[in-house]
Amino acid sequence: MDVTHDLEADDGDESPWPRCSMCGSRMRMVTVVGPTEAIVSPCGCHAPPDALELE
Ligand SMILES: [Zn+2]
C-alpha cells in the first residue's frame, strides 16, 4: 500500500508571512503607526506600509 505523506511538519519555504523588505526576516506582525510608517515585529524595522506587501 502506498501512503501519501501530506504532513506540513517542515517550516520550509512556504511561510504565510512575507519577508521584511528592510532586513529580510519573516514578519510576524506589522504595526502601522502612520500613513507612511509601520513597525515590523519582531525585527523592529521601520518601513512604509506600502513596502511591506501588506494585504
Ligand atoms: Zn526587518
mmCIF file of the protein (N, C-alpha, C, O) and its ligand, coordinates in Angstrom:
data_MODEL
# 
_entry.id   MODEL 
# 
loop_
_entity.id 
_entity.type 
_entity.pdbx_number_of_molecules 
1 polymer     1 
2 non-polymer 1 
# 
_entity_poly.entity_id                      1 
_entity_poly.type                           'polypeptide(L)' 
_entity_poly.nstd_linkage                   no 
_entity_poly.nstd_monomer                   no 
_entity_poly.pdbx_seq_one_letter_code       MDVTHDLEADDGDESPWPRCSMCGSRMRMVTVVGPTEAIVSPCGCHAPPDALELE 
_entity_poly.pdbx_seq_one_letter_code_can   MDVTHDLEADDGDESPWPRCSMCGSRMRMVTVVGPTEAIVSPCGCHAPPDALELE 
_entity_poly.pdbx_strand_id                 A 
# 
loop_
_entity_poly_seq.entity_id 
_entity_poly_seq.num 
_entity_poly_seq.mon_id 
_entity_poly_seq.hetero 
1 1  MET n 
1 2  ASP n 
1 3  VAL n 
1 4  THR n 
1 5  HIS n 
1 6  ASP n 
1 7  LEU n 
1 8  GLU n 
1 9  ALA n 
1 10 ASP n 
1 11 ASP n 
1 12 GLY n 
1 13 ASP n 
1 14 GLU n 
1 15 SER n 
1 16 PRO n 
1 17 TRP n 
1 18 PRO n 
1 19 ARG n 
1 20 CYS n 
1 21 SER n 
1 22 MET n 
1 23 CYS n 
1 24 GLY n 
1 25 SER n 
1 26 ARG n 
1 27 MET n 
1 28 ARG n 
1 29 MET n 
1 30 VAL n 
1 31 THR n 
1 32 VAL n 
1 33 VAL n 
1 34 GLY n 
1 35 PRO n 
1 36 THR n 
1 37 GLU n 
1 38 ALA n 
1 39 ILE n 
1 40 VAL n 
1 41 SER n 
1 42 PRO n 
1 43 CYS n 
1 44 GLY n 
1 45 CYS n 
1 46 HIS n 
1 47 ALA n 
1 48 PRO n 
1 49 PRO n 
1 50 ASP n 
1 51 ALA n 
1 52 LEU n 
1 53 GLU n 
1 54 LEU n 
1 55 GLU n 
# 
loop_
_struct_asym.id 
_struct_asym.entity_id 
A 1 
B 2 
# 
loop_
_chem_comp.id 
_chem_comp.type 
_chem_comp.mon_nstd_flag 
ALA 'L-peptide linking' y 
ARG 'L-peptide linking' y 
ASP 'L-peptide linking' y 
CYS 'L-peptide linking' y 
GLU 'L-peptide linking' y 
GLY 'peptide linking'   y 
HIS 'L-peptide linking' y 
ILE 'L-peptide linking' y 
LEU 'L-peptide linking' y 
MET 'L-peptide linking' y 
PRO 'L-peptide linking' y 
SER 'L-peptide linking' y 
THR 'L-peptide linking' y 
TRP 'L-peptide linking' y 
VAL 'L-peptide linking' y 
ZN  non-polymer         . 
# 
_pdbx_entity_nonpoly.entity_id   2 
_pdbx_entity_nonpoly.name        ? 
_pdbx_entity_nonpoly.comp_id     ZN 
# 
_pdbx_nonpoly_scheme.asym_id         B 
_pdbx_nonpoly_scheme.entity_id       2 
_pdbx_nonpoly_scheme.mon_id          ZN 
_pdbx_nonpoly_scheme.ndb_seq_num     1 
_pdbx_nonpoly_scheme.pdb_seq_num     101 
_pdbx_nonpoly_scheme.auth_seq_num    101 
_pdbx_nonpoly_scheme.pdb_mon_id      ZN 
_pdbx_nonpoly_scheme.auth_mon_id     ZN 
_pdbx_nonpoly_scheme.pdb_strand_id   A 
_pdbx_nonpoly_scheme.pdb_ins_code    . 
# 
loop_
_atom_site.group_PDB 
_atom_site.id 
_atom_site.type_symbol 
_atom_site.label_atom_id 
_atom_site.label_alt_id 
_atom_site.label_comp_id 
_atom_site.label_asym_id 
_atom_site.label_entity_id 
_atom_site.label_seq_id 
_atom_site.pdbx_PDB_ins_code 
_atom_site.Cartn_x 
_atom_site.Cartn_y 
_atom_site.Cartn_z 
_atom_site.occupancy 
_atom_site.B_iso_or_equiv 
_atom_site.pdbx_formal_charge 
_atom_site.auth_seq_id 
_atom_site.auth_comp_id 
_atom_site.auth_asym_id 
_atom_site.auth_atom_id 
_atom_site.pdbx_PDB_model_num 
ATOM   1   N  N  . MET A 1 1  ? 0.825  -1.202 0.000  1.00 0.00 ? 1   MET A N  1 
ATOM   2   C  CA . MET A 1 1  ? 0.000  0.000  0.000  1.00 0.00 ? 1   MET A CA 1 
ATOM   3   C  C  . MET A 1 1  ? 0.859  1.251  0.000  1.00 0.00 ? 1   MET A C  1 
ATOM   4   O  O  . MET A 1 1  ? 1.862  1.352  0.706  1.00 0.00 ? 1   MET A O  1 
ATOM   5   N  N  . ASP A 1 2  ? 0.441  2.170  -0.794 1.00 0.00 ? 2   ASP A N  1 
ATOM   6   C  CA . ASP A 1 2  ? 1.142  3.439  -0.804 1.00 0.00 ? 2   ASP A CA 1 
ATOM   7   C  C  . ASP A 1 2  ? 0.546  4.382  0.250  1.00 0.00 ? 2   ASP A C  1 
ATOM   8   O  O  . ASP A 1 2  ? -0.664 4.438  0.468  1.00 0.00 ? 2   ASP A O  1 
ATOM   9   N  N  . VAL A 1 3  ? 1.432  5.094  0.868  1.00 0.00 ? 3   VAL A N  1 
ATOM   10  C  CA . VAL A 1 3  ? 0.992  6.072  1.867  1.00 0.00 ? 3   VAL A CA 1 
ATOM   11  C  C  . VAL A 1 3  ? 1.427  7.453  1.402  1.00 0.00 ? 3   VAL A C  1 
ATOM   12  O  O  . VAL A 1 3  ? 2.597  7.702  1.111  1.00 0.00 ? 3   VAL A O  1 
ATOM   13  N  N  . THR A 1 4  ? 0.463  8.319  1.345  1.00 0.00 ? 4   THR A N  1 
ATOM   14  C  CA . THR A 1 4  ? 0.782  9.682  0.935  1.00 0.00 ? 4   THR A CA 1 
ATOM   15  C  C  . THR A 1 4  ? 1.070  10.535 2.164  1.00 0.00 ? 4   THR A C  1 
ATOM   16  O  O  . THR A 1 4  ? 0.250  10.676 3.071  1.00 0.00 ? 4   THR A O  1 
ATOM   17  N  N  . HIS A 1 5  ? 2.239  11.080 2.148  1.00 0.00 ? 5   HIS A N  1 
ATOM   18  C  CA . HIS A 1 5  ? 2.586  11.965 3.260  1.00 0.00 ? 5   HIS A CA 1 
ATOM   19  C  C  . HIS A 1 5  ? 2.219  13.396 2.897  1.00 0.00 ? 5   HIS A C  1 
ATOM   20  O  O  . HIS A 1 5  ? 2.798  13.995 1.991  1.00 0.00 ? 5   HIS A O  1 
ATOM   21  N  N  . ASP A 1 6  ? 1.285  13.907 3.593  1.00 0.00 ? 6   ASP A N  1 
ATOM   22  C  CA . ASP A 1 6  ? 0.848  15.277 3.319  1.00 0.00 ? 6   ASP A CA 1 
ATOM   23  C  C  . ASP A 1 6  ? 0.990  16.131 4.573  1.00 0.00 ? 6   ASP A C  1 
ATOM   24  O  O  . ASP A 1 6  ? 0.249  17.088 4.800  1.00 0.00 ? 6   ASP A O  1 
ATOM   25  N  N  . LEU A 1 7  ? 1.953  15.749 5.357  1.00 0.00 ? 7   LEU A N  1 
ATOM   26  C  CA . LEU A 1 7  ? 2.167  16.497 6.591  1.00 0.00 ? 7   LEU A CA 1 
ATOM   27  C  C  . LEU A 1 7  ? 2.912  17.787 6.287  1.00 0.00 ? 7   LEU A C  1 
ATOM   28  O  O  . LEU A 1 7  ? 3.731  17.853 5.369  1.00 0.00 ? 7   LEU A O  1 
ATOM   29  N  N  . GLU A 1 8  ? 2.615  18.789 7.064  1.00 0.00 ? 8   GLU A N  1 
ATOM   30  C  CA . GLU A 1 8  ? 3.316  20.053 6.906  1.00 0.00 ? 8   GLU A CA 1 
ATOM   31  C  C  . GLU A 1 8  ? 4.168  20.312 8.134  1.00 0.00 ? 8   GLU A C  1 
ATOM   32  O  O  . GLU A 1 8  ? 4.067  21.353 8.783  1.00 0.00 ? 8   GLU A O  1 
ATOM   33  N  N  . ALA A 1 9  ? 4.996  19.350 8.428  1.00 0.00 ? 9   ALA A N  1 
ATOM   34  C  CA . ALA A 1 9  ? 5.830  19.482 9.613  1.00 0.00 ? 9   ALA A CA 1 
ATOM   35  C  C  . ALA A 1 9  ? 7.015  20.402 9.361  1.00 0.00 ? 9   ALA A C  1 
ATOM   36  O  O  . ALA A 1 9  ? 7.533  21.033 10.282 1.00 0.00 ? 9   ALA A O  1 
ATOM   37  N  N  . ASP A 1 10 ? 7.435  20.470 8.114  1.00 0.00 ? 10  ASP A N  1 
ATOM   38  C  CA . ASP A 1 10 ? 8.588  21.296 7.817  1.00 0.00 ? 10  ASP A CA 1 
ATOM   39  C  C  . ASP A 1 10 ? 8.212  22.768 7.764  1.00 0.00 ? 10  ASP A C  1 
ATOM   40  O  O  . ASP A 1 10 ? 7.202  23.152 7.173  1.00 0.00 ? 10  ASP A O  1 
ATOM   41  N  N  . ASP A 1 11 ? 9.025  23.559 8.378  1.00 0.00 ? 11  ASP A N  1 
ATOM   42  C  CA . ASP A 1 11 ? 8.828  25.003 8.319  1.00 0.00 ? 11  ASP A CA 1 
ATOM   43  C  C  . ASP A 1 11 ? 9.744  25.538 7.236  1.00 0.00 ? 11  ASP A C  1 
ATOM   44  O  O  . ASP A 1 11 ? 10.700 26.267 7.500  1.00 0.00 ? 11  ASP A O  1 
ATOM   45  N  N  . GLY A 1 12 ? 9.432  25.163 6.035  1.00 0.00 ? 12  GLY A N  1 
ATOM   46  C  CA . GLY A 1 12 ? 10.356 25.398 4.934  1.00 0.00 ? 12  GLY A CA 1 
ATOM   47  C  C  . GLY A 1 12 ? 10.073 26.665 4.165  1.00 0.00 ? 12  GLY A C  1 
ATOM   48  O  O  . GLY A 1 12 ? 9.883  27.737 4.740  1.00 0.00 ? 12  GLY A O  1 
ATOM   49  N  N  . ASP A 1 13 ? 10.048 26.525 2.875  1.00 0.00 ? 13  ASP A N  1 
ATOM   50  C  CA . ASP A 1 13 ? 9.955  27.694 2.020  1.00 0.00 ? 13  ASP A CA 1 
ATOM   51  C  C  . ASP A 1 13 ? 8.602  28.393 2.115  1.00 0.00 ? 13  ASP A C  1 
ATOM   52  O  O  . ASP A 1 13 ? 8.514  29.615 2.001  1.00 0.00 ? 13  ASP A O  1 
ATOM   53  N  N  . GLU A 1 14 ? 7.563  27.611 2.323  1.00 0.00 ? 14  GLU A N  1 
ATOM   54  C  CA . GLU A 1 14 ? 6.257  28.218 2.288  1.00 0.00 ? 14  GLU A CA 1 
ATOM   55  C  C  . GLU A 1 14 ? 5.887  28.774 3.632  1.00 0.00 ? 14  GLU A C  1 
ATOM   56  O  O  . GLU A 1 14 ? 5.373  28.061 4.494  1.00 0.00 ? 14  GLU A O  1 
ATOM   57  N  N  . SER A 1 15 ? 6.147  30.041 3.812  1.00 0.00 ? 15  SER A N  1 
ATOM   58  C  CA . SER A 1 15 ? 5.762  30.698 5.040  1.00 0.00 ? 15  SER A CA 1 
ATOM   59  C  C  . SER A 1 15 ? 4.575  31.586 4.761  1.00 0.00 ? 15  SER A C  1 
ATOM   60  O  O  . SER A 1 15 ? 4.533  32.252 3.726  1.00 0.00 ? 15  SER A O  1 
ATOM   61  N  N  . PRO A 1 16 ? 3.619  31.611 5.651  1.00 0.00 ? 16  PRO A N  1 
ATOM   62  C  CA . PRO A 1 16 ? 2.478  32.517 5.457  1.00 0.00 ? 16  PRO A CA 1 
ATOM   63  C  C  . PRO A 1 16 ? 2.869  33.971 5.658  1.00 0.00 ? 16  PRO A C  1 
ATOM   64  O  O  . PRO A 1 16 ? 2.107  34.880 5.329  1.00 0.00 ? 16  PRO A O  1 
ATOM   65  N  N  . TRP A 1 17 ? 4.033  34.180 6.187  1.00 0.00 ? 17  TRP A N  1 
ATOM   66  C  CA . TRP A 1 17 ? 4.449  35.546 6.488  1.00 0.00 ? 17  TRP A CA 1 
ATOM   67  C  C  . TRP A 1 17 ? 5.393  36.056 5.408  1.00 0.00 ? 17  TRP A C  1 
ATOM   68  O  O  . TRP A 1 17 ? 6.346  35.370 5.037  1.00 0.00 ? 17  TRP A O  1 
ATOM   69  N  N  . PRO A 1 18 ? 5.136  37.231 4.916  1.00 0.00 ? 18  PRO A N  1 
ATOM   70  C  CA . PRO A 1 18 ? 6.074  37.825 3.967  1.00 0.00 ? 18  PRO A CA 1 
ATOM   71  C  C  . PRO A 1 18 ? 7.352  38.235 4.676  1.00 0.00 ? 18  PRO A C  1 
ATOM   72  O  O  . PRO A 1 18 ? 7.424  38.299 5.903  1.00 0.00 ? 18  PRO A O  1 
ATOM   73  N  N  . ARG A 1 19 ? 8.344  38.505 3.868  1.00 0.00 ? 19  ARG A N  1 
ATOM   74  C  CA . ARG A 1 19 ? 9.610  38.907 4.469  1.00 0.00 ? 19  ARG A CA 1 
ATOM   75  C  C  . ARG A 1 19 ? 9.687  40.418 4.592  1.00 0.00 ? 19  ARG A C  1 
ATOM   76  O  O  . ARG A 1 19 ? 9.162  41.170 3.771  1.00 0.00 ? 19  ARG A O  1 
ATOM   77  N  N  . CYS A 1 20 ? 10.358 40.824 5.644  1.00 0.00 ? 20  CYS A N  1 
ATOM   78  C  CA . CYS A 1 20 ? 10.607 42.242 5.848  1.00 0.00 ? 20  CYS A CA 1 
ATOM   79  C  C  . CYS A 1 20 ? 11.467 42.762 4.702  1.00 0.00 ? 20  CYS A C  1 
ATOM   80  O  O  . CYS A 1 20 ? 12.501 42.183 4.369  1.00 0.00 ? 20  CYS A O  1 
ATOM   81  N  N  . SER A 1 21 ? 11.024 43.855 4.110  1.00 0.00 ? 21  SER A N  1 
ATOM   82  C  CA . SER A 1 21 ? 11.763 44.397 2.974  1.00 0.00 ? 21  SER A CA 1 
ATOM   83  C  C  . SER A 1 21 ? 13.039 45.100 3.407  1.00 0.00 ? 21  SER A C  1 
ATOM   84  O  O  . SER A 1 21 ? 13.889 45.421 2.576  1.00 0.00 ? 21  SER A O  1 
ATOM   85  N  N  . MET A 1 22 ? 13.174 45.337 4.692  1.00 0.00 ? 22  MET A N  1 
ATOM   86  C  CA . MET A 1 22 ? 14.346 46.039 5.179  1.00 0.00 ? 22  MET A CA 1 
ATOM   87  C  C  . MET A 1 22 ? 15.485 45.079 5.507  1.00 0.00 ? 22  MET A C  1 
ATOM   88  O  O  . MET A 1 22 ? 16.629 45.313 5.115  1.00 0.00 ? 22  MET A O  1 
ATOM   89  N  N  . CYS A 1 23 ? 15.177 44.002 6.222  1.00 0.00 ? 23  CYS A N  1 
ATOM   90  C  CA . CYS A 1 23 ? 16.234 43.113 6.692  1.00 0.00 ? 23  CYS A CA 1 
ATOM   91  C  C  . CYS A 1 23 ? 16.060 41.684 6.199  1.00 0.00 ? 23  CYS A C  1 
ATOM   92  O  O  . CYS A 1 23 ? 16.976 40.874 6.345  1.00 0.00 ? 23  CYS A O  1 
ATOM   93  N  N  . GLY A 1 24 ? 14.924 41.356 5.626  1.00 0.00 ? 24  GLY A N  1 
ATOM   94  C  CA . GLY A 1 24 ? 14.720 40.026 5.067  1.00 0.00 ? 24  GLY A CA 1 
ATOM   95  C  C  . GLY A 1 24 ? 14.184 39.007 6.044  1.00 0.00 ? 24  GLY A C  1 
ATOM   96  O  O  . GLY A 1 24 ? 13.947 37.860 5.666  1.00 0.00 ? 24  GLY A O  1 
ATOM   97  N  N  . SER A 1 25 ? 13.987 39.396 7.290  1.00 0.00 ? 25  SER A N  1 
ATOM   98  C  CA . SER A 1 25 ? 13.424 38.464 8.256  1.00 0.00 ? 25  SER A CA 1 
ATOM   99  C  C  . SER A 1 25 ? 11.936 38.276 8.002  1.00 0.00 ? 25  SER A C  1 
ATOM   100 O  O  . SER A 1 25 ? 11.280 39.135 7.414  1.00 0.00 ? 25  SER A O  1 
ATOM   101 N  N  . ARG A 1 26 ? 11.425 37.167 8.444  1.00 0.00 ? 26  ARG A N  1 
ATOM   102 C  CA . ARG A 1 26 ? 9.992  36.978 8.310  1.00 0.00 ? 26  ARG A CA 1 
ATOM   103 C  C  . ARG A 1 26 ? 9.256  37.883 9.290  1.00 0.00 ? 26  ARG A C  1 
ATOM   104 O  O  . ARG A 1 26 ? 9.626  38.008 10.458 1.00 0.00 ? 26  ARG A O  1 
ATOM   105 N  N  . MET A 1 27 ? 8.210  38.504 8.777  1.00 0.00 ? 27  MET A N  1 
ATOM   106 C  CA . MET A 1 27 ? 7.420  39.369 9.620  1.00 0.00 ? 27  MET A CA 1 
ATOM   107 C  C  . MET A 1 27 ? 6.366  38.547 10.338 1.00 0.00 ? 27  MET A C  1 
ATOM   108 O  O  . MET A 1 27 ? 5.735  37.671 9.746  1.00 0.00 ? 27  MET A O  1 
ATOM   109 N  N  . ARG A 1 28 ? 6.187  38.826 11.575 1.00 0.00 ? 28  ARG A N  1 
ATOM   110 C  CA . ARG A 1 28 ? 5.118  38.177 12.321 1.00 0.00 ? 28  ARG A CA 1 
ATOM   111 C  C  . ARG A 1 28 ? 3.975  39.147 12.579 1.00 0.00 ? 28  ARG A C  1 
ATOM   112 O  O  . ARG A 1 28 ? 2.821  38.745 12.727 1.00 0.00 ? 28  ARG A O  1 
ATOM   113 N  N  . MET A 1 29 ? 4.309  40.411 12.628 1.00 0.00 ? 29  MET A N  1 
ATOM   114 C  CA . MET A 1 29 ? 3.279  41.400 12.888 1.00 0.00 ? 29  MET A CA 1 
ATOM   115 C  C  . MET A 1 29 ? 3.773  42.736 12.367 1.00 0.00 ? 29  MET A C  1 
ATOM   116 O  O  . MET A 1 29 ? 4.965  43.035 12.429 1.00 0.00 ? 29  MET A O  1 
ATOM   117 N  N  . VAL A 1 30 ? 2.863  43.526 11.862 1.00 0.00 ? 30  VAL A N  1 
ATOM   118 C  CA . VAL A 1 30 ? 3.201  44.867 11.421 1.00 0.00 ? 30  VAL A CA 1 
ATOM   119 C  C  . VAL A 1 30 ? 2.276  45.840 12.126 1.00 0.00 ? 30  VAL A C  1 
ATOM   120 O  O  . VAL A 1 30 ? 1.052  45.720 12.062 1.00 0.00 ? 30  VAL A O  1 
ATOM   121 N  N  . THR A 1 31 ? 2.880  46.797 12.796 1.00 0.00 ? 31  THR A N  1 
ATOM   122 C  CA . THR A 1 31 ? 2.092  47.822 13.460 1.00 0.00 ? 31  THR A CA 1 
ATOM   123 C  C  . THR A 1 31 ? 2.185  49.098 12.641 1.00 0.00 ? 31  THR A C  1 
ATOM   124 O  O  . THR A 1 31 ? 3.255  49.697 12.529 1.00 0.00 ? 31  THR A O  1 
ATOM   125 N  N  . VAL A 1 32 ? 1.086  49.501 12.084 1.00 0.00 ? 32  VAL A N  1 
ATOM   126 C  CA . VAL A 1 32 ? 1.077  50.717 11.282 1.00 0.00 ? 32  VAL A CA 1 
ATOM   127 C  C  . VAL A 1 32 ? 0.871  51.899 12.217 1.00 0.00 ? 32  VAL A C  1 
ATOM   128 O  O  . VAL A 1 32 ? -0.144 52.002 12.907 1.00 0.00 ? 32  VAL A O  1 
ATOM   129 N  N  . VAL A 1 33 ? 1.849  52.779 12.222 1.00 0.00 ? 33  VAL A N  1 
ATOM   130 C  CA . VAL A 1 33 ? 1.792  53.915 13.136 1.00 0.00 ? 33  VAL A CA 1 
ATOM   131 C  C  . VAL A 1 33 ? 1.455  55.208 12.399 1.00 0.00 ? 33  VAL A C  1 
ATOM   132 O  O  . VAL A 1 33 ? 1.291  56.258 13.022 1.00 0.00 ? 33  VAL A O  1 
ATOM   133 N  N  . GLY A 1 34 ? 1.356  55.133 11.111 1.00 0.00 ? 34  GLY A N  1 
ATOM   134 C  CA . GLY A 1 34 ? 1.020  56.318 10.348 1.00 0.00 ? 34  GLY A CA 1 
ATOM   135 C  C  . GLY A 1 34 ? 0.872  55.949 8.897  1.00 0.00 ? 34  GLY A C  1 
ATOM   136 O  O  . GLY A 1 34 ? 1.135  54.810 8.509  1.00 0.00 ? 34  GLY A O  1 
ATOM   137 N  N  . PRO A 1 35 ? 0.452  56.905 8.090  1.00 0.00 ? 35  PRO A N  1 
ATOM   138 C  CA . PRO A 1 35 ? 0.213  56.603 6.671  1.00 0.00 ? 35  PRO A CA 1 
ATOM   139 C  C  . PRO A 1 35 ? 1.473  56.238 5.921  1.00 0.00 ? 35  PRO A C  1 
ATOM   140 O  O  . PRO A 1 35 ? 1.405  55.628 4.854  1.00 0.00 ? 35  PRO A O  1 
ATOM   141 N  N  . THR A 1 36 ? 2.608  56.595 6.455  1.00 0.00 ? 36  THR A N  1 
ATOM   142 C  CA . THR A 1 36 ? 3.857  56.321 5.743  1.00 0.00 ? 36  THR A CA 1 
ATOM   143 C  C  . THR A 1 36 ? 4.845  55.566 6.603  1.00 0.00 ? 36  THR A C  1 
ATOM   144 O  O  . THR A 1 36 ? 6.011  55.434 6.229  1.00 0.00 ? 36  THR A O  1 
ATOM   145 N  N  . GLU A 1 37 ? 4.407  55.066 7.747  1.00 0.00 ? 37  GLU A N  1 
ATOM   146 C  CA . GLU A 1 37 ? 5.345  54.364 8.602  1.00 0.00 ? 37  GLU A CA 1 
ATOM   147 C  C  . GLU A 1 37 ? 4.689  53.190 9.297  1.00 0.00 ? 37  GLU A C  1 
ATOM   148 O  O  . GLU A 1 37 ? 3.565  53.282 9.791  1.00 0.00 ? 37  GLU A O  1 
ATOM   149 N  N  . ALA A 1 38 ? 5.411  52.091 9.324  1.00 0.00 ? 38  ALA A N  1 
ATOM   150 C  CA . ALA A 1 38 ? 4.967  50.914 10.055 1.00 0.00 ? 38  ALA A CA 1 
ATOM   151 C  C  . ALA A 1 38 ? 6.170  50.300 10.752 1.00 0.00 ? 38  ALA A C  1 
ATOM   152 O  O  . ALA A 1 38 ? 7.308  50.453 10.308 1.00 0.00 ? 38  ALA A O  1 
ATOM   153 N  N  . ILE A 1 39 ? 5.905  49.610 11.839 1.00 0.00 ? 39  ILE A N  1 
ATOM   154 C  CA . ILE A 1 39 ? 6.963  48.953 12.592 1.00 0.00 ? 39  ILE A CA 1 
ATOM   155 C  C  . ILE A 1 39 ? 6.774  47.449 12.454 1.00 0.00 ? 39  ILE A C  1 
ATOM   156 O  O  . ILE A 1 39 ? 5.701  46.914 12.732 1.00 0.00 ? 39  ILE A O  1 
ATOM   157 N  N  . VAL A 1 40 ? 7.816  46.791 12.027 1.00 0.00 ? 40  VAL A N  1 
ATOM   158 C  CA . VAL A 1 40 ? 7.764  45.355 11.811 1.00 0.00 ? 40  VAL A CA 1 
ATOM   159 C  C  . VAL A 1 40 ? 8.202  44.636 13.076 1.00 0.00 ? 40  VAL A C  1 
ATOM   160 O  O  . VAL A 1 40 ? 9.210  44.988 13.690 1.00 0.00 ? 40  VAL A O  1 
ATOM   161 N  N  . SER A 1 41 ? 7.440  43.637 13.454 1.00 0.00 ? 41  SER A N  1 
ATOM   162 C  CA . SER A 1 41 ? 7.839  42.770 14.554 1.00 0.00 ? 41  SER A CA 1 
ATOM   163 C  C  . SER A 1 41 ? 8.125  41.388 13.991 1.00 0.00 ? 41  SER A C  1 
ATOM   164 O  O  . SER A 1 41 ? 7.455  40.974 13.045 1.00 0.00 ? 41  SER A O  1 
ATOM   165 N  N  . PRO A 1 42 ? 9.080  40.666 14.528 1.00 0.00 ? 42  PRO A N  1 
ATOM   166 C  CA . PRO A 1 42 ? 9.875  41.020 15.704 1.00 0.00 ? 42  PRO A CA 1 
ATOM   167 C  C  . PRO A 1 42 ? 11.178 41.752 15.400 1.00 0.00 ? 42  PRO A C  1 
ATOM   168 O  O  . PRO A 1 42 ? 11.926 42.071 16.324 1.00 0.00 ? 42  PRO A O  1 
ATOM   169 N  N  . CYS A 1 43 ? 11.463 42.020 14.149 1.00 0.00 ? 43  CYS A N  1 
ATOM   170 C  CA . CYS A 1 43 ? 12.783 42.580 13.845 1.00 0.00 ? 43  CYS A CA 1 
ATOM   171 C  C  . CYS A 1 43 ? 12.891 44.046 14.224 1.00 0.00 ? 43  CYS A C  1 
ATOM   172 O  O  . CYS A 1 43 ? 13.988 44.543 14.481 1.00 0.00 ? 43  CYS A O  1 
ATOM   173 N  N  . GLY A 1 44 ? 11.754 44.746 14.259 1.00 0.00 ? 44  GLY A N  1 
ATOM   174 C  CA . GLY A 1 44 ? 11.785 46.112 14.741 1.00 0.00 ? 44  GLY A CA 1 
ATOM   175 C  C  . GLY A 1 44 ? 12.101 47.159 13.693 1.00 0.00 ? 44  GLY A C  1 
ATOM   176 O  O  . GLY A 1 44 ? 12.310 48.325 14.028 1.00 0.00 ? 44  GLY A O  1 
ATOM   177 N  N  . CYS A 1 45 ? 12.139 46.762 12.429 1.00 0.00 ? 45  CYS A N  1 
ATOM   178 C  CA . CYS A 1 45 ? 12.414 47.724 11.369 1.00 0.00 ? 45  CYS A CA 1 
ATOM   179 C  C  . CYS A 1 45 ? 11.244 48.681 11.185 1.00 0.00 ? 45  CYS A C  1 
ATOM   180 O  O  . CYS A 1 45 ? 10.085 48.351 11.436 1.00 0.00 ? 45  CYS A O  1 
ATOM   181 N  N  . HIS A 1 46 ? 11.596 49.870 10.740 1.00 0.00 ? 46  HIS A N  1 
ATOM   182 C  CA . HIS A 1 46 ? 10.571 50.830 10.358 1.00 0.00 ? 46  HIS A CA 1 
ATOM   183 C  C  . HIS A 1 46 ? 10.565 50.911 8.839  1.00 0.00 ? 46  HIS A C  1 
ATOM   184 O  O  . HIS A 1 46 ? 11.618 51.004 8.210  1.00 0.00 ? 46  HIS A O  1 
ATOM   185 N  N  . ALA A 1 47 ? 9.384  50.874 8.260  1.00 0.00 ? 47  ALA A N  1 
ATOM   186 C  CA . ALA A 1 47 ? 9.288  50.926 6.816  1.00 0.00 ? 47  ALA A CA 1 
ATOM   187 C  C  . ALA A 1 47 ? 7.917  51.450 6.432  1.00 0.00 ? 47  ALA A C  1 
ATOM   188 O  O  . ALA A 1 47 ? 6.968  51.336 7.207  1.00 0.00 ? 47  ALA A O  1 
ATOM   189 N  N  . PRO A 1 48 ? 7.807  52.012 5.264  1.00 0.00 ? 48  PRO A N  1 
ATOM   190 C  CA . PRO A 1 48 ? 6.476  52.421 4.791  1.00 0.00 ? 48  PRO A CA 1 
ATOM   191 C  C  . PRO A 1 48 ? 5.586  51.196 4.608  1.00 0.00 ? 48  PRO A C  1 
ATOM   192 O  O  . PRO A 1 48 ? 6.046  50.166 4.118  1.00 0.00 ? 48  PRO A O  1 
ATOM   193 N  N  . PRO A 1 49 ? 4.326  51.297 4.995  1.00 0.00 ? 49  PRO A N  1 
ATOM   194 C  CA . PRO A 1 49 ? 3.415  50.150 4.828  1.00 0.00 ? 49  PRO A CA 1 
ATOM   195 C  C  . PRO A 1 49 ? 3.376  49.658 3.389  1.00 0.00 ? 49  PRO A C  1 
ATOM   196 O  O  . PRO A 1 49 ? 3.216  48.461 3.151  1.00 0.00 ? 49  PRO A O  1 
ATOM   197 N  N  . ASP A 1 50 ? 3.517  50.555 2.438  1.00 0.00 ? 50  ASP A N  1 
ATOM   198 C  CA . ASP A 1 50 ? 3.469  50.151 1.031  1.00 0.00 ? 50  ASP A CA 1 
ATOM   199 C  C  . ASP A 1 50 ? 4.602  49.220 0.673  1.00 0.00 ? 50  ASP A C  1 
ATOM   200 O  O  . ASP A 1 50 ? 4.492  48.453 -0.283 1.00 0.00 ? 50  ASP A O  1 
ATOM   201 N  N  . ALA A 1 51 ? 5.694  49.271 1.424  1.00 0.00 ? 51  ALA A N  1 
ATOM   202 C  CA . ALA A 1 51 ? 6.875  48.470 1.100  1.00 0.00 ? 51  ALA A CA 1 
ATOM   203 C  C  . ALA A 1 51 ? 6.818  47.089 1.717  1.00 0.00 ? 51  ALA A C  1 
ATOM   204 O  O  . ALA A 1 51 ? 7.688  46.254 1.470  1.00 0.00 ? 51  ALA A O  1 
ATOM   205 N  N  . LEU A 1 52 ? 5.787  46.846 2.524  1.00 0.00 ? 52  LEU A N  1 
ATOM   206 C  CA . LEU A 1 52 ? 5.773  45.597 3.291  1.00 0.00 ? 52  LEU A CA 1 
ATOM   207 C  C  . LEU A 1 52 ? 4.827  44.560 2.725  1.00 0.00 ? 52  LEU A C  1 
ATOM   208 O  O  . LEU A 1 52 ? 4.591  43.528 3.353  1.00 0.00 ? 52  LEU A O  1 
ATOM   209 N  N  . GLU A 1 53 ? 4.289  44.815 1.560  1.00 0.00 ? 53  GLU A N  1 
ATOM   210 C  CA . GLU A 1 53 ? 3.430  43.834 0.909  1.00 0.00 ? 53  GLU A CA 1 
ATOM   211 C  C  . GLU A 1 53 ? 2.272  43.405 1.788  1.00 0.00 ? 53  GLU A C  1 
ATOM   212 O  O  . GLU A 1 53 ? 1.938  42.224 1.873  1.00 0.00 ? 53  GLU A O  1 
ATOM   213 N  N  . LEU A 1 54 ? 1.678  44.367 2.428  1.00 0.00 ? 54  LEU A N  1 
ATOM   214 C  CA . LEU A 1 54 ? 0.511  44.041 3.250  1.00 0.00 ? 54  LEU A CA 1 
ATOM   215 C  C  . LEU A 1 54 ? -0.675 43.776 2.350  1.00 0.00 ? 54  LEU A C  1 
ATOM   216 O  O  . LEU A 1 54 ? -0.810 44.351 1.270  1.00 0.00 ? 54  LEU A O  1 
ATOM   217 N  N  . GLU A 1 55 ? -1.528 42.893 2.822  1.00 0.00 ? 55  GLU A N  1 
ATOM   218 C  CA . GLU A 1 55 ? -2.700 42.575 2.023  1.00 0.00 ? 55  GLU A CA 1 
ATOM   219 C  C  . GLU A 1 55 ? -3.935 43.221 2.619  1.00 0.00 ? 55  GLU A C  1 
ATOM   220 O  O  . GLU A 1 55 ? -5.032 43.067 2.082  1.00 0.00 ? 55  GLU A O  1 
HETATM 221 ZN ZN . ZN  B 2 .  ? 13.184 43.976 9.406  1.00 0.00 2 101 ZN  A ZN 1 
# 
